[in-house]
Amino acid sequence: MNKMKRVLLLFISILTVLSSWADGNLTFTTMAPDVVVNGDQFRLTYTVNTQKVKEFRAPNINDFEVLMGPTRSTQSSTQIINGKMSSSQSITYTYILMAKKEGTFTIPGASIIADGEPMTSNSVTVKVLPPDKGSSGSGAQGGAAAASSAASSGKISSSDLFITATASKTNVYEQEAVLLTYKVYTLVDLRSLRGDMPDMKDFHTQEIDLPRQKQFTLEHYNGRNYNTTVWSQYVLFPQRSGKLEVPSITFEGEVAQHIESIDPFDAFFNGTSALSTVRKNIVTPKVVINVKELPEGKPANYSGGVGSFTMSSSISGQNLKTNDAVTIKLVVSGTGNMKLMDVPEVKFPQDFEVYDPKIDNKYNITREGLSGSKVVEYLAIPRHAGDFTIPPIEFSYFDIKSNTYKTLKTDAYTLKVEKGEGNAEQVIADFTNKEDLKILASDIRYIKTGATDLKKKQDFLFGTMPYWLGYIIPLLIFIATMLIYRKQVAENANVAKVRTKKANKVAVKRLKNAGKLLAANKRDEFYDELLKALWGYTSDKLSIPVAELSKDNIEEKLSSRQVSTELIKEFVDILNDAEFARYAPGDANATMDKEYKAAMDVISKMENSIKR
């Protein structure tokens, strides 16, 4: 008994220590929805992660009607994971508020004394939208009820679900970035949406990465409150001047709707309404963008850049020896069409062996264009001693802010090159106009001069057996390929024969899908897939049109194929059992497993019997 008391005291002391650790990092947080509708109720909460609290002081909430609160609730939890114990405690103060006027309002934070320390929570901003025009319900409920009625009737209008296409700018210069946004507005239960941007020759297109899990928020639009989300965004760079058009896109949406059931048997097992999916095509509007030509007076070294940029440069060294490499690093930073502009040219002295520059793009796609930097490394090798000057590097671009051409310049570099060892070997890598690995001072050999004794090379292949086989073998391969192709075309032309051959493969595929649904315990979907496998197999194998499929037709066709009476009866019994088991009460998992094994077994027997 004493031992048990000691263990209990030890456990309580551990919980006390853990509680003090959890309270060490105190937080006091205010939470409320970002957007509500005038007349709607919503919840405002203040949560502190300790239970040692006193003197809760409520803020001023005059902009909303307080229906209830503050109510206090406490939460405590303890868990042990991999032998490590952790606990958490908190207190939440809750208000039920109702919006009573439209606008944007700030709810200030509350104040408390937690663990003897005064604390104030964060403030939150709530936007109150007007209710739907002409709706009988209050707040967002009227529009939601109307949309629910439309969805349940199978009629989803263009005002219940639509997508807008908007451009951040419609009057731009060539190569100026334009943000194109596709935004979804819905009053129905939108489950999925598919649609891709078409290829556009007049624009260079870059898609902005958005979260796959879309978060919908309320927005008042054309007198109604919609659930909205930005579905996709693209940055467009127009490639020519004129009125350029972004074409319409057709999105395919899937909407879940509840359909009232009129079958009393179905209503008894599945409720008075069933959930089904309706497909709706949503066509976005076209967007016209007026693109102006760049002004006259382009600098001679214009790079094609449009945006806002800065430039800096550095050099690896200015005191060299012959055959030593020198590297100039140029960094062009800013925002614009960085992917499409040319890199500046560095004018090295003629005595230098010059390599193609190495370019490292370090930019990201943003709403204003490509933002970041383009790092360019120029490599050259002096072959002779002396004093040399590399003139300033110039970079010209069209500045969007001032609508003028600007030229950026670096400082000039003076190099002092001394004579080095005559055949110094040096490895140069990562530059593109030479081999990836080259030994300098030995890559070019002297041209041999003087008389050279040239001899005509004999034609040793023409007219020989390998020469003729080089023509005959490809010809034979071509003829054999054509014969095989014609045979396959003839076989594929017989649709019934093709369906018969693939009947077992299709059935096996459907049974695999049924097995996955069985593992997921999706009863209705499992029986749908199982029955599709059984009916589909007989339709394909026996060449029976779907419209004429019946158990009598199946029995007649199987008998004509000399299938045994016992196997025919077994097949029909499984069809009957599967149709009945879908709605029968009892152990669903055991019944599903039994029907699945029976279907696999009977299709295997049927395949072997018909083949014979």
VENKA-V263212 format. One record per residue. N is the residue number from 1. RES is the residue in one letter. SS is DSSP state (a for helix, b for strand, c for the rest). PSI is psi in whole degrees, -180 to 180 (999 if undefined). Layout:
n->[N:N]
res->[RES:RES]
ss->[SS:SS]
psi->[PSI:PSI]
//
This chain:
n->[1:2:3:4:5:6:7:8:9:10:11:12:13:14:15:16:17:18:19:20:21:22:23:24:25:26:27:28:29:30:31:32:33:34:35:36:37:38:39:40:41:42:43:44:45:46:47:48:49:50:51:52:53:54:55:56:57:58:59:60:61:62:63:64:65:66:67:68:69:70:71:72:73:74:75:76:77:78:79:80:81:82:83:84:85:86:87:88:89:90:91:92:93:94:95:96:97:98:99:100:101:102:103:104:105:106:107:108:109:110:111:112:113:114:115:116:117:118:119:120:121:122:123:124:125:126:127:128:129:130:131:132:133:134:135:136:137:138:139:140:141:142:143:144:145:146:147:148:149:150:151:152:153:154:155:156:157:158:159:160:161:162:163:164:165:166:167:168:169:170:171:172:173:174:175:176:177:178:179:180:181:182:183:184:185:186:187:188:189:190:191:192:193:194:195:196:197:198:199:200:201:202:203:204:205:206:207:208:209:210:211:212:213:214:215:216:217:218:219:220:221:222:223:224:225:226:227:228:229:230:231:232:233:234:235:236:237:238:239:240:241:242:243:244:245:246:247:248:249:250:251:252:253:254:255:256:257:258:259:260:261:262:263:264:265:266:267:268:269:270:271:272:273:274:275:276:277:278:279:280:281:282:283:284:285:286:287:288:289:290:291:292:293:294:295:296:297:298:299:300:301:302:303:304:305:306:307:308:309:310:311:312:313:314:315:316:317:318:319:320:321:322:323:324:325:326:327:328:329:330:331:332:333:334:335:336:337:338:339:340:341:342:343:344:345:346:347:348:349:350:351:352:353:354:355:356:357:358:359:360:361:362:363:364:365:366:367:368:369:370:371:372:373:374:375:376:377:378:379:380:381:382:383:384:385:386:387:388:389:390:391:392:393:394:395:396:397:398:399:400:401:402:403:404:405:406:407:408:409:410:411:412:413:414:415:416:417:418:419:420:421:422:423:424:425:426:427:428:429:430:431:432:433:434:435:436:437:438:439:440:441:442:443:444:445:446:447:448:449:450:451:452:453:454:455:456:457:458:459:460:461:462:463:464:465:466:467:468:469:470:471:472:473:474:475:476:477:478:479:480:481:482:483:484:485:486:487:488:489:490:491:492:493:494:495:496:497:498:499:500:501:502:503:504:505:506:507:508:509:510:511:512:513:514:515:516:517:518:519:520:521:522:523:524:525:526:527:528:529:530:531:532:533:534:535:536:537:538:539:540:541:542:543:544:545:546:547:548:549:550:551:552:553:554:555:556:557:558:559:560:561:562:563:564:565:566:567:568:569:570:571:572:573:574:575:576:577:578:579:580:581:582:583:584:585:586:587:588:589:590:591:592:593:594:595:596:597:598:599:600:601:602:603:604:605:606:607:608:609:610:611:612]
res->[M:N:K:M:K:R:V:L:L:L:F:I:S:I:L:T:V:L:S:S:W:A:D:G:N:L:T:F:T:T:M:A:P:D:V:V:V:N:G:D:Q:F:R:L:T:Y:T:V:N:T:Q:K:V:K:E:F:R:A:P:N:I:N:D:F:E:V:L:M:G:P:T:R:S:T:Q:S:S:T:Q:I:I:N:G:K:M:S:S:S:Q:S:I:T:Y:T:Y:I:L:M:A:K:K:E:G:T:F:T:I:P:G:A:S:I:I:A:D:G:E:P:M:T:S:N:S:V:T:V:K:V:L:P:P:D:K:G:S:S:G:S:G:A:Q:G:G:A:A:A:A:S:S:A:A:S:S:G:K:I:S:S:S:D:L:F:I:T:A:T:A:S:K:T:N:V:Y:E:Q:E:A:V:L:L:T:Y:K:V:Y:T:L:V:D:L:R:S:L:R:G:D:M:P:D:M:K:D:F:H:T:Q:E:I:D:L:P:R:Q:K:Q:F:T:L:E:H:Y:N:G:R:N:Y:N:T:T:V:W:S:Q:Y:V:L:F:P:Q:R:S:G:K:L:E:V:P:S:I:T:F:E:G:E:V:A:Q:H:I:E:S:I:D:P:F:D:A:F:F:N:G:T:S:A:L:S:T:V:R:K:N:I:V:T:P:K:V:V:I:N:V:K:E:L:P:E:G:K:P:A:N:Y:S:G:G:V:G:S:F:T:M:S:S:S:I:S:G:Q:N:L:K:T:N:D:A:V:T:I:K:L:V:V:S:G:T:G:N:M:K:L:M:D:V:P:E:V:K:F:P:Q:D:F:E:V:Y:D:P:K:I:D:N:K:Y:N:I:T:R:E:G:L:S:G:S:K:V:V:E:Y:L:A:I:P:R:H:A:G:D:F:T:I:P:P:I:E:F:S:Y:F:D:I:K:S:N:T:Y:K:T:L:K:T:D:A:Y:T:L:K:V:E:K:G:E:G:N:A:E:Q:V:I:A:D:F:T:N:K:E:D:L:K:I:L:A:S:D:I:R:Y:I:K:T:G:A:T:D:L:K:K:K:Q:D:F:L:F:G:T:M:P:Y:W:L:G:Y:I:I:P:L:L:I:F:I:A:T:M:L:I:Y:R:K:Q:V:A:E:N:A:N:V:A:K:V:R:T:K:K:A:N:K:V:A:V:K:R:L:K:N:A:G:K:L:L:A:A:N:K:R:D:E:F:Y:D:E:L:L:K:A:L:W:G:Y:T:S:D:K:L:S:I:P:V:A:E:L:S:K:D:N:I:E:E:K:L:S:S:R:Q:V:S:T:E:L:I:K:E:F:V:D:I:L:N:D:A:E:F:A:R:Y:A:P:G:D:A:N:A:T:M:D:K:E:Y:K:A:A:M:D:V:I:S:K:M:E:N:S:I:K:R]
ss->[c:a:a:a:a:a:a:a:a:a:a:a:a:a:a:a:a:a:a:a:a:a:c:c:c:c:c:b:b:b:b:c:c:c:b:b:b:c:c:c:b:b:b:b:b:b:b:b:c:c:c:c:b:b:b:b:b:c:c:c:c:c:c:b:b:b:b:b:b:b:b:b:b:b:b:b:b:b:b:b:b:c:c:b:b:b:b:b:b:b:b:b:b:b:b:b:b:b:b:c:c:c:b:b:b:b:b:c:c:c:b:b:b:b:c:c:b:b:b:b:c:c:c:b:b:b:b:b:b:c:c:c:c:c:c:c:c:c:c:c:a:a:a:a:a:a:a:a:a:a:a:a:c:c:c:c:c:c:c:c:b:b:b:b:b:b:b:c:c:c:b:b:b:c:c:c:b:b:b:b:b:b:b:b:b:b:c:c:b:b:b:b:b:b:c:c:c:c:c:c:c:c:b:b:b:b:b:c:c:c:c:c:c:c:c:c:b:b:b:b:b:c:c:b:b:b:b:b:b:b:b:b:b:b:b:b:b:b:c:c:c:b:b:b:b:b:c:c:c:b:b:b:b:b:b:b:b:b:b:b:c:c:c:a:a:a:a:a:a:a:c:c:b:b:b:b:b:b:b:b:b:b:b:c:c:c:b:b:b:b:b:b:c:c:c:c:c:c:c:c:c:b:b:b:b:b:b:b:b:b:b:b:b:b:b:c:c:c:b:b:b:c:c:c:b:b:b:b:b:b:b:b:b:b:b:b:c:c:c:c:c:c:c:c:c:c:c:c:c:c:c:b:b:b:c:c:c:b:b:b:b:b:b:b:b:b:c:c:b:b:b:b:b:b:b:b:b:b:b:b:b:b:c:c:c:b:b:b:b:b:c:c:c:b:b:b:b:b:b:c:c:c:c:b:b:b:b:b:b:c:c:c:b:b:b:b:b:b:c:c:c:c:c:c:c:c:b:b:c:c:c:c:c:c:c:c:c:b:b:c:c:c:c:c:c:c:c:c:c:c:c:c:c:c:c:c:c:c:c:c:c:c:c:c:a:a:a:a:a:a:a:a:a:a:a:a:a:a:a:a:a:a:a:a:a:a:a:a:a:a:a:a:a:c:a:a:a:a:a:a:a:a:a:a:a:a:a:a:a:a:a:a:a:a:a:a:a:a:a:c:c:c:a:a:a:a:a:a:a:a:a:a:a:a:a:a:a:a:a:a:a:c:c:c:c:a:a:a:c:c:a:a:a:a:a:a:a:a:a:a:c:c:c:c:a:a:a:a:a:a:a:a:a:a:a:a:a:a:a:a:a:c:c:c:c:c:c:a:a:a:a:a:a:a:a:a:a:a:a:a:a:a:a:a:a:a:a:a:a:a:a:c]
psi->[-46:-37:-41:-40:-40:-43:-41:-43:-40:-43:-42:-40:-38:-44:-38:-43:-45:-37:-40:-36:-45:-35:-8:-35:84:140:146:109:138:136:137:158:149:-38:135:172:142:126:-13:152:149:168:133:125:146:119:131:139:50:159:5:73:143:163:58:124:117:149:178:117:48:-21:-12:155:125:112:-30:146:169:138:142:134:146:150:136:142:146:134:152:119:120:40:-1:129:139:150:158:146:147:160:135:130:125:136:145:115:160:131:133:-3:156:153:-171:124:147:126:117:167:158:167:145:173:113:127:35:0:134:138:149:131:170:155:158:153:130:126:127:120:156:155:166:140:133:9:141:-28:171:152:-141:-10:-32:-47:-37:-39:-40:-41:-38:-39:-41:-41:-40:-25:-2:1:109:109:169:-13:-13:-28:118:167:131:149:118:143:139:-29:141:-5:107:171:165:139:4:136:136:130:121:125:131:119:133:134:124:144:0:175:86:120:-36:161:132:136:138:147:129:161:132:116:-22:-8:143:124:135:125:138:133:121:156:138:-35:105:139:119:142:159:142:135:121:123:44:4:155:116:152:123:154:148:114:-45:155:142:146:122:138:104:135:-8:169:166:-175:104:141:129:115:165:149:137:113:142:114:152:123:131:134:151:128:127:133:133:-5:114:-32:-45:-39:-33:-40:-34:3:175:-14:150:151:125:168:132:133:138:131:131:120:125:155:157:155:126:129:125:115:124:149:150:145:160:165:31:138:157:-32:32:130:-11:2:139:121:-138:121:159:164:142:159:160:160:146:-28:155:-5:111:174:158:143:3:142:143:137:131:126:123:132:116:118:155:-157:133:-150:60:-30:-25:-11:155:153:150:158:137:125:93:155:157:-22:-1:139:121:137:158:144:152:126:130:111:122:51:160:154:129:178:-18:-4:-155:122:136:-134:154:116:123:128:125:131:135:160:119:136:-14:153:158:-179:130:154:129:115:166:143:131:140:116:139:168:119:121:-36:-41:-6:40:162:139:147:124:142:145:176:154:154:132:126:137:115:121:160:127:-165:141:-43:45:131:134:136:128:127:163:14:143:-22:1:173:154:-26:117:142:113:161:3:13:-18:124:155:143:128:128:170:177:140:132:103:136:142:133:133:147:87:-13:-36:131:-4:172:-45:-34:-49:-35:-31:-24:-41:-45:-48:-34:-44:-40:-40:-44:-43:-40:-42:-41:-44:-40:-44:-36:-42:-38:-41:-40:-41:-23:-27:92:-42:-40:-40:-44:-39:-42:-37:1:-47:-40:-43:-43:-43:-40:-43:-36:-34:-43:-39:-37:-38:-41:-34:-44:-33:-2:39:94:-53:-45:-36:-49:-33:-46:-36:-44:-35:-40:-44:-51:-41:-37:-47:-37:-45:-44:-37:5:46:123:149:-37:-22:9:127:164:-34:-45:-38:-45:-41:-45:-41:-37:-40:-25:9:36:142:150:-37:-41:-37:-45:-40:-41:-46:-38:-38:-40:-47:-43:-41:-40:-36:-41:-22:-34:-3:143:171:-163:102:-42:-44:-42:-43:-44:-41:-46:-37:-46:-39:-40:-44:-41:-43:-35:-38:-45:-41:-40:-44:-38:-43:-34:-38:999]
//
